């Protein structure tokens, strides 16, 4: 599967952005999808994940209650709605796909990655 993330940009603190990730191929619904981010000078970190059907979602503590992951299997797209953005949310955001169902908070579980989209939150 090939992934392409977009929707990043510059936003003021407290604002919102919606990231999208388009996937190629006919088996999108077979993949658990995740969003990760890499802040400047830091390691890549888990943000959110969603199971194949979209019925279960998982979030890091730092974004829980502010971000929402969703997917549309008919459109081969996964979304990340980001509200109440903070300067510490500034990062390059990556979408990722895996056929695994375990340890989905770890980047090592994902086999396919998008190119990343940059989000900058100004204070």
C-alpha positions as CSV (number, residue, x, y, z in Angstrom):
1,X,0.0,0.0,0.0
2,X,1.2,3.5,-0.8
3,X,0.3,6.4,1.5
4,X,0.2,10.1,0.9
5,X,-0.5,12.5,3.8
6,X,-1.5,16.1,3.4
7,X,-3.3,18.9,5.2
8,X,-0.6,20.3,7.3
9,X,0.2,24.0,7.7
10,X,0.6,26.9,10.0
11,X,-2.0,27.5,12.6
12,X,-2.3,29.6,15.8
13,X,-2.6,28.0,19.1
14,X,-6.1,26.9,19.9
15,X,-6.9,26.4,16.2
16,X,-7.7,23.3,14.3
17,X,-6.4,21.3,11.3
18,X,-7.5,18.1,9.6
19,X,-4.9,15.8,8.2
20,X,-5.8,13.3,5.5
21,X,-3.9,10.3,4.3
22,X,-4.9,8.7,1.0
23,X,-4.0,5.0,0.4
24,X,-3.6,3.2,-2.8
25,X,-4.7,-0.4,-3.4
26,X,-7.8,-2.3,-2.9
27,X,-7.1,-3.7,0.5
28,X,-7.1,-0.6,2.6
29,X,-9.7,-2.1,5.0
30,X,-7.2,-4.8,5.9
31,X,-4.8,-2.4,7.5
32,X,-4.7,-0.9,11.0
33,X,-3.8,2.8,10.4
34,X,-1.8,5.0,12.6
35,X,-0.6,8.6,12.9
36,X,2.8,9.4,14.3
37,X,4.7,12.7,14.6
38,X,8.2,13.8,14.9
39,X,8.8,17.1,16.6
40,X,11.9,19.1,15.7
41,X,15.0,17.4,17.2
42,X,13.0,14.6,18.8
43,X,12.1,11.0,18.2
44,X,9.1,9.9,16.3
45,X,6.1,9.3,18.6
46,X,2.8,7.7,18.5
47,X,-0.3,9.9,18.1
48,X,-3.3,7.8,17.3
49,X,-4.4,4.5,15.7
50,X,-7.6,3.0,14.4
51,X,-8.6,-0.6,13.7
52,X,-9.7,-2.0,10.4
53,X,-13.4,-1.2,10.7
54,X,-13.0,2.1,12.5
55,X,-14.8,0.8,15.6
56,X,-11.8,1.2,17.9
57,X,-9.4,4.1,18.3
58,X,-6.3,4.7,20.4
59,X,-4.6,7.9,21.4
60,X,-1.5,9.0,23.2
61,X,-2.2,10.8,26.4
62,X,-0.8,14.1,25.0
63,X,-3.6,14.3,22.3
64,X,-6.5,12.4,24.0
65,X,-9.6,14.6,24.0
66,X,-8.2,17.0,21.4
67,X,-7.5,14.8,18.4
68,X,-9.8,12.4,16.6
69,X,-8.7,9.7,14.2
70,X,-11.2,8.3,11.7
71,X,-11.3,6.4,8.4
72,X,-13.4,6.0,5.4
73,X,-12.7,2.6,3.9
74,X,-14.8,3.4,0.8
75,X,-12.5,6.3,0.1
76,X,-9.3,4.6,1.2
77,X,-8.6,7.5,3.5
78,X,-7.7,8.0,7.2
79,X,-8.1,11.4,8.9
80,X,-6.7,13.1,11.9
81,X,-8.9,15.9,13.2
82,X,-6.7,18.1,15.5
83,X,-8.5,20.6,17.7
84,X,-7.2,23.0,20.5
85,X,-3.7,22.8,19.0
86,X,-0.8,23.7,21.1
87,X,2.8,24.8,20.2
88,X,4.0,21.5,21.4
89,X,2.0,19.8,18.7
90,X,4.4,21.2,16.1
91,X,5.9,18.3,14.2
92,X,6.0,16.4,10.9
93,X,3.0,14.1,11.0
94,X,3.2,10.7,9.3
95,X,0.4,8.2,8.5
96,X,1.3,4.5,8.6
97,X,-0.3,1.2,7.9
98,X,0.2,-2.3,9.3
99,X,-1.4,-5.7,9.0
100,X,-0.6,-6.4,12.6
101,X,-3.2,-5.9,15.4
102,X,-0.8,-5.7,18.3
103,X,1.6,-3.1,19.8
104,X,0.1,-0.6,17.4
105,X,1.5,2.3,19.5
106,X,5.0,1.3,18.3
107,X,6.3,2.6,15.0
108,X,8.1,-0.7,14.6
109,X,4.8,-2.4,14.0
110,X,4.1,-0.4,10.9
111,X,5.4,-1.5,7.5
112,X,4.2,1.3,5.3
113,X,4.7,5.1,5.7
114,X,3.5,8.2,4.1
115,X,5.9,11.1,3.3
116,X,4.8,13.3,6.2
117,X,3.1,16.6,6.4
118,X,4.3,19.5,8.5
119,X,2.2,21.1,11.2
120,X,3.4,24.3,12.8
121,X,1.5,25.8,15.8
122,X,2.4,29.3,16.7
123,X,1.9,30.7,20.2
